[in-house]
Amino acid sequence: MPFRVELSPQQVLNHLTEISQRQFPQLGHRQAPFNIIETLLCYGLFYILDPHKCGGANIEKVPPVAKTLATFFCRTPGSLTNKMLNLDGSRRHSAREEPLLFAYLATEPNLYRMFYKDILTIARTLSIGEEMLPDFLNALSDDTQQMEDLAGQDDLPNSTAILLAGEERAMNALDYTFSLGDQLTEKLVEQKIRLAQHRFAIDVIQNRARSCVFCGFEPRTLPGQSGLLRASHIKPWAVSNHRERVDVQNGLAACPIHDAAFDYGYLTINGGYRIHWASVLEESVAKDPGVYLYFGKPLSSSLLLPPHAKRPSIAYLTYHNENIFKGDVHHRL
């Protein structure tokens, strides 16, 4: 792959020093061009925010960390979301190098982790603290899983061809505008899908207060992506449209065993948020050793939801009842 990004520690230091000495431009004056450090950090923001939802009239919806980052750059939050739209190819008049960089970094996640950690580490040596440049991807955390992988990816199709099905028009438009080539164009679109799923999974788990909605299991002191709490779709990703795929009301957080039972139709939820067994599961609880330990008393009779959580949509639950649930509804007593 001919495109490369090289960034020495001295270059990082020089760029950070320039940013820290910057002032907001006076009225009528243009802001300084984004340097590579700012651009790389804007790429990292895709892990926590969707620029399509936070730009323009919705700019106040950007998370506080993005506002802090914008202040450090002496820019408006809108300039950061605009840069993100340039990077993912959403703005057709952006320079080719920006979506090229996005696609390249998507193919080299370990390289991006290295860049990000180097930026934060050198910033701290310059006394640029968390209050100015937040470590929003937790690269400097004491957590053993620093800069975790994308969340919720097990809820996506294993096949790249299936993952990209229906995206032909978007890929053709990107290729026509930026001429990235088939490989990088596909990688750019794939990464956008994976980042959207990552944000969906994080939002679902946070909305459910990091606990299993079926049994209350709460691995709070474990890393955020320990694998012991999963976020998945009620109406499966493959049959959902773009809006449904990122709708937090189409998601449940559950421990692996109850997540699998729901995905395969052994459990379902009615419109009153009561949990139901499939008859085949009821028989297994009665006859198979150990099944009662997971699907008997530990299983709640109703969905366990925090008081202020966005509740699952009845439309998605109805889809699950009618298309995924195995057999007749049998409610636990």
C-alpha positions in Angstrom: 0.0 0.0 0.0 1.8 3.2 -1.1 0.1 5.6 1.4 2.0 5.9 4.6 1.9 8.1 7.7 5.2 8.7 9.6 5.3 10.8 12.8 8.4 11.1 14.9 8.4 12.0 18.6 10.0 15.4 17.7 7.2 16.1 15.2 4.6 15.3 17.8 6.3 17.6 20.3 6.6 20.4 17.7 2.9 20.2 16.7 1.7 20.0 20.3 3.8 23.0 21.2 2.3 25.0 18.3 -1.2 24.1 19.3 -0.6 25.0 23.0 0.7 28.5 21.9 -2.2 29.1 19.6 -5.0 31.6 20.2 -8.5 31.8 18.8 -8.5 33.7 15.5 -9.9 37.2 15.5 -13.2 37.8 13.9 -12.9 37.8 10.2 -9.6 35.8 10.2 -9.3 32.3 9.1 -8.3 29.6 11.6 -5.0 27.8 11.2 -5.0 24.7 9.0 -5.4 21.4 10.9 -2.0 19.8 11.6 -1.5 16.0 11.6 -1.9 15.8 15.4 -5.3 17.4 15.3 -6.4 15.3 12.4 -5.4 12.0 14.1 -7.3 13.0 17.3 -10.3 13.8 15.2 -10.1 10.3 13.8 -10.1 9.0 17.3 -13.3 10.9 18.0 -15.2 8.5 15.8 -14.9 6.0 18.6 -17.2 8.2 20.8 -19.3 10.3 18.6 -21.1 10.3 15.2 -20.4 13.6 13.4 -23.6 13.2 11.4 -25.7 13.4 14.6 -23.7 16.2 16.3 -23.1 18.8 13.6 -24.9 21.8 12.5 -28.0 22.6 14.6 -27.2 19.7 16.8 -23.7 20.8 17.7 -24.5 21.1 21.3 -25.0 17.4 21.4 -21.3 16.8 21.1 -19.9 15.2 24.3 -18.0 17.4 26.7 -14.7 15.8 25.8 -15.1 17.0 22.2 -15.8 20.6 23.4 -12.6 20.4 25.6 -10.6 19.2 22.6 -12.0 22.0 20.4 -11.0 24.6 23.1 -7.4 23.1 23.2 -7.2 23.4 19.4 -8.7 27.0 19.6 -11.5 25.9 17.3 -15.2 25.5 17.5 -16.7 22.0 18.1 -18.3 22.3 14.6 -14.9 22.6 13.0 -14.0 19.2 14.6 -17.2 17.5 13.3 -16.6 19.0 9.9 -13.1 17.6 9.9 -14.5 14.2 10.8 -17.0 14.4 7.9 -14.0 15.2 5.6 -12.1 12.2 6.9 -14.9 9.6 6.4 -15.6 10.9 2.9 -19.0 12.4 3.7 -18.1 15.8 2.2 -17.4 15.4 -1.4 -15.3 18.6 -1.7 -12.7 17.4 0.9 -9.2 16.7 -0.1 -8.5 13.2 -1.2 -5.8 12.8 1.5 -8.4 12.9 4.3 -10.5 9.8 3.4 -7.3 8.2 2.3 -5.9 8.7 5.8 -9.2 7.3 7.3 -9.0 4.2 5.1 -5.3 3.7 5.8 -5.8 4.0 9.6 -8.7 1.5 9.4 -6.3 -1.0 7.9 -3.7 -0.3 10.6 -5.5 -0.2 14.0 -2.3 -1.0 15.9 -0.5 1.9 14.2 -3.3 4.3 15.3 -3.0 3.0 18.9 0.7 3.8 18.8 0.1 7.3 17.3 -2.6 8.1 19.9 -0.6 6.9 22.9 2.5 8.8 21.7 0.5 12.0 21.4 -1.0 11.7 24.8 2.3 10.6 26.4 4.3 13.5 24.9 1.5 16.0 25.8 1.8 15.0 29.4 5.6 15.7 29.3 4.7 19.2 28.1 2.3 19.7 31.1 -0.7 19.5 28.8 -3.0 17.7 31.2 -6.3 15.9 31.1 -8.2 19.2 31.5 -6.8 20.4 28.2 -6.2 17.2 26.2 -8.4 14.4 27.6 -7.3 10.8 27.1 -10.7 9.9 25.7 -9.6 6.5 24.4 -7.9 5.5 27.8 -4.5 4.9 26.3 -2.8 6.0 29.6 -5.2 4.2 31.9 -4.0 1.8 34.5 -6.6 -0.6 33.0 -4.9 -3.8 31.6 -7.0 -3.4 28.4 -5.8 0.0 27.2 -7.4 1.3 24.0 -9.8 -1.6 23.7 -10.9 -3.0 20.4 -14.1 -2.0 18.8 -17.1 -3.2 20.9 -20.1 -5.2 19.7 -18.4 -6.6 16.6 -19.7 -10.2 17.3 -23.2 -8.8 16.5 -22.1 -8.1 12.9 -21.9 -10.6 10.0 -18.6 -12.6 9.7 -18.5 -12.1 5.9 -17.3 -8.8 4.6 -19.4 -9.2 1.5 -22.6 -9.5 3.7 -21.4 -6.6 5.9 -21.1 -4.4 2.8 -24.3 -5.6 1.1 -26.4 -2.6 0.2 -23.5 -0.2 0.3 -22.6 -0.4 -3.4 -24.0 3.1 -4.2 -21.9 4.7 -1.3 -18.8 2.8 -2.4 -19.2 3.9 -6.0 -19.7 7.5 -5.0 -16.6 7.4 -2.9 -14.5 5.8 -5.6 -15.7 8.2 -8.2 -14.9 11.3 -6.0 -11.7 10.2 -4.3 -10.3 7.4 -6.5 -9.1 5.4 -3.4 -9.2 2.1 -5.2 -11.5 -0.9 -4.5 -9.6 -2.1 -1.4 -9.4 1.2 0.4 -12.9 2.2 -0.5 -14.3 -1.0 0.9 -12.2 -0.6 4.0 -13.4 2.9 4.6 -17.1 1.9 4.3 -16.5 -1.2 6.5 -14.8 0.9 9.2 -17.7 3.3 9.2 -20.1 0.4 9.8 -17.9 -1.0 12.5 -17.5 2.3 14.3 -21.3 2.8 14.2 -21.7 -0.6 15.8 -19.1 0.2 18.4 -20.9 3.4 19.4 -24.2 1.5 19.4 -22.8 -1.2 21.7 -21.3 1.3 24.1 -24.5 3.4 24.2 -26.6 0.2 24.9 -24.5 -1.0 27.7 -24.4 2.5 29.3 -28.2 2.9 28.9 -28.6 -0.5 30.7 -26.3 0.7 33.5 -23.7 -2.0 32.6 -25.8 -4.9 33.8 -27.6 -7.9 32.3 -31.3 -7.1 31.7 -32.2 -10.7 32.3 -30.3 -11.6 35.6 -28.7 -8.4 36.9 -25.1 -9.5 36.4 -22.9 -6.4 36.9 -19.2 -6.8 36.1 -18.5 -3.1 37.1 -14.9 -3.4 38.2 -13.9 -5.4 35.1 -12.7 -3.8 31.9 -15.4 -2.3 29.8 -14.9 -4.9 27.1 -14.3 -8.0 29.3 -16.6 -10.0 27.1 -18.8 -10.8 30.1 -21.4 -8.2 29.1 -22.6 -7.9 25.6 -24.8 -5.5 23.6 -26.8 -6.9 20.7 -29.7 -6.0 18.6 -33.3 -7.1 19.3 -34.2 -6.9 15.6 -31.0 -8.4 14.1 -28.5 -6.1 12.4 -28.8 -7.9 9.1 -32.5 -7.2 8.7 -32.5 -3.7 10.2 -32.2 -0.5 8.2 -29.5 2.1 8.9 -31.6 4.0 11.5 -32.6 0.8 13.3 -29.0 -0.5 13.5 -27.9 2.5 15.6 -31.1 2.9 17.7 -30.4 2.3 21.3 -34.0 1.1 21.8 -33.1 -1.8 19.5 -30.5 -3.1 21.9 -30.2 -5.1 25.0 -27.2 -5.6 27.3 -26.8 -9.2 28.7 -24.4 -11.7 30.0 -23.1 -14.1 27.3 -25.4 -17.0 28.2 -28.6 -14.9 28.3 -27.5 -12.9 25.3 -27.1 -16.2 23.3 -30.5 -17.5 24.6 -32.2 -14.4 23.4 -30.4 -14.3 20.0 -31.4 -17.9 19.3 -35.0 -17.5 20.4 -35.0 -19.4 23.7 -36.0 -16.2 25.5 -38.2 -13.4 24.5 -39.8 -10.3 26.0 -43.4 -9.2 25.6 -44.8 -5.6 25.3 -45.0 -5.4 29.1 -41.3 -6.3 29.4 -42.1 -9.7 30.9 -39.5 -12.4 30.1 -40.8 -15.6 28.5 -39.3 -19.0 28.0 -39.7 -21.0 24.9 -41.3 -24.4 25.7 -38.1 -26.2 24.7 -36.2 -24.2 27.2 -38.8 -24.9 29.9 -38.2 -28.6 29.3 -34.5 -28.2 29.4 -34.7 -26.4 32.8 -36.7 -29.3 34.2 -34.5 -32.1 32.8 -31.0 -31.0 31.9 -28.3 -30.8 34.7 -27.2 -27.2 35.5 -29.7 -25.4 33.2 -31.8 -24.3 36.2 -28.8 -22.6 37.6 -28.9 -20.1 34.7 -32.5 -20.1 33.6 -34.4 -20.8 36.8 -34.3 -18.6 39.9 -31.4 -16.3 38.7 -33.5 -15.2 35.7 -35.8 -12.2 36.5 -39.5 -12.4 35.6 -39.3 -8.9 34.1 -36.7 -7.0 32.2 -34.3 -5.3 34.6 -34.0 -1.7 33.5 -32.6 1.4 35.3 -35.3 4.0 36.1 -34.2 6.5 33.5 -33.1 4.1 30.7 -34.6 4.3 27.2 -36.8 1.2 27.1 -36.7 -1.3 24.2 -39.1 -0.4 21.4 -42.3 -2.5 21.2 -41.8 -2.7 17.4 -38.4 -4.4 17.8 -39.7 -6.8 20.5 -42.7 -7.7 18.3 -40.3 -8.5 15.5 -38.3 -10.8 17.9 -41.5 -12.5 19.1 -42.8 -13.2 15.6 -39.6 -14.1 13.8 -36.9 -15.4 16.2 -38.6 -16.8 19.3 -38.9 -20.6 19.2 -42.4 -21.7 19.5 -45.2 -20.6 21.8 -44.7 -18.1 24.6 -44.4 -19.6 28.0 -44.1 -17.1 30.8 -42.0 -18.0 33.9 -43.9 -18.2 37.1 
